[in-house]
Amino acid sequence: MHIAIIGAGISGLMTALELAEQGCSVDIFDQQQAGQAASWAGGGILSPMYPWRYAPEVNQLAQFGKPLYQMWNEKLYPITGIDFQIHDTGMLIFDQDDFEVGLNYASTHHEPMQQCDLLNRKQLEAVNPHISEQFEQAIYFSQLSNVRNPRLLQSLISYLKQHSKVRFFEHCSIEKLIIKNKKVHGLQLDDGRQFFADHVVLSSGAWSKQWSKQLQRNIPVQPVQGQMLLFKTPENWLPTMCMNQVMYLIPRQDGHIVCGSSMAECGFNTSVDMQTQHNIFAACLSMVPELEKFPIVKRWAGLRPSSPQGIPYIGEMPNVKNLWANFGHFRNGLCMGAGSAKLLRQLILGQETIVQAAAYSPERLKQDNLVFQ
Ligand SMILES: Cc1cc2nc3c(=O)[nH]c(=O)nc-3n(C[C@H](O)[C@H](O)[C@H](O)COP(=O)(O)OP(=O)(O)OC[C@H]3O[C@@H](n4cnc5c(N)ncnc54)[C@H](O)[C@@H]3O)c2cc1C
């Protein structure tokens, strides 16, 4: 079976990996260098930030992130030499209004990652000695982890480029799909070249609305910009992830701390602005004042592929046979990435699925007057 995948972010790369490992031959296309868009820009928290604020469909797929990435890291590391560092730091959440709902959530859910405790100031200091004195309490999710997503992407790209079943086409923009008799047969590049395949996967992230016109169906996916900044502290300086008012600190093993993030609808703009950067900086210091003494070594912005309720579209597109979706992961595409790709592979190959697929089905695109105007 020959499969063409449009988009080499986490969604496309993981889909390529799942399919190639099952013996499919895969062509993967990206308009830029692979793994440089939202999936590079993200933070890599392996859970929705306040899980109770998200639809169960999002949490359900996110649960697969950590165990699947652990499994893939063990398999890929000996071949690529790249460890994508699943860092078990736990997370402290300081938003008082979320304490009760967070504790209730923990008591009604059973995965280790979903368990939390309410810490008093003394316990808080024992877990993380750098927290601002303004916080007397926090809820602590001790099992939450983050993945070093730029390395995850590097590892996937390196492994797939060595894979005998996979071909990469970078800096190749797909202009249209080749569709005849309500079935996809391949795709066409902007330079006119055509590639044929048995199945085509759309994993084009924030750019997915581009298919609306050809498919005559509104695809409600928009880019939502998120800005970040990066501190460099000594190795293992900050022991936990921290979260307050939707701003977070994500420590990496080598002392880098990823901080973000903002939310803005400004099209495909990926430039940073100093006001937003200042707001992020202020939010970081309000959690961990000592950060002020460390250098900021990088600033960037990425484009999240927003979708209604953040529930991704995974499955066969309505009315076009063999055309598949894996897009619209909004704020949670890294934690959902491994589970989403596994689900899509199972659907394409007609295998038993890890979750009930209907909730993610692109059939949703038929509803709610979403027909393209
Ligand atoms: C600041 C920020 C922080 C985040 N933090 C987290 C987090 O902590 N945890 C988490 O789970 N998620 C997080 N996310 C969300 C996550 O990064 C995204 O949901 C995820 O990366 C989406 O992956 P993707 O592969 O669908 O899209 P992308 O990574 O954007 O990849 C899509 C690819 O498709 C290509 N493409 C599009 N159209 C075409 C075309 N016509 N032809 C060829 N190629 C095309 C693009 O060039 C791009 O490379 C964050 C996002 C941002 C911006």
The ligand as a Gaussian input file, in Angstrom:
#p B3LYP/6-31G(d) Opt

LIG

0 1
 C        3.582000      28.135000      21.515000
 C        2.980000      26.767000      21.423000
 C        3.025000      25.912000      22.517000
 C        2.490000      24.620000      22.441000
 N        2.634000      23.762000      23.487000
 C        2.155000      22.501000      23.402000
 C        2.335000      21.575000      24.469000
 O        2.974000      21.894000      25.476000
 N        1.802000      20.323000      24.348000
 C        1.101000      19.951000      23.243000
 O        0.631000      18.834000      23.193000
 N        0.933000      20.806000      22.203000
 C        1.435000      22.055000      22.263000
 N        1.261000      22.933000      21.221000
 C        0.410000      22.526000      20.098000
 C        1.168000      21.672000      19.112000
 O        2.427000      22.245000      18.875000
 C        0.359000      21.553000      17.810000
 O       -0.961000      21.149000      18.087000
 C        1.004000      20.509000      16.892000
 O        2.363000      20.775000      16.748000
 C        0.333000      20.447000      15.535000
 O        1.081000      19.539000      14.765000
 P        0.820000      19.358000      13.216000
 O        1.760000      18.339000      12.726000
 O       -0.636000      19.125000      13.016000
 O        1.145000      20.810000      12.610000
 P        2.568000      21.460000      12.193000
 O        3.642000      21.060000      13.112000
 O        2.301000      22.927000      12.028000
 O        2.875000      20.789000      10.805000
 C        2.091000      21.036000       9.660000
 C        3.021000      20.981000       8.459000
 O        2.250000      20.974000       7.256000
 C        2.985000      21.652000       6.285000
 N        2.072000      22.023000       5.201000
 C        0.926000      22.718000       5.286000
 N        0.347000      22.863000       4.078000
 C        1.158000      22.249000       3.189000
 C        1.120000      22.070000       1.765000
 N        0.127000      22.548000       1.011000
 N        2.132000      21.389000       1.175000
 C        3.154000      20.887000       1.911000
 N        3.225000      21.044000       3.249000
 C        2.262000      21.707000       3.880000
 C        3.582000      22.831000       7.050000
 O        4.695000      23.385000       6.381000
 C        3.942000      22.185000       8.375000
 O        5.291000      21.762000       8.420000
 C        1.833000      24.204000      21.250000
 C        1.808000      25.055000      20.138000
 C        2.395000      26.315000      20.211000
 C        2.393000      27.203000      19.000000

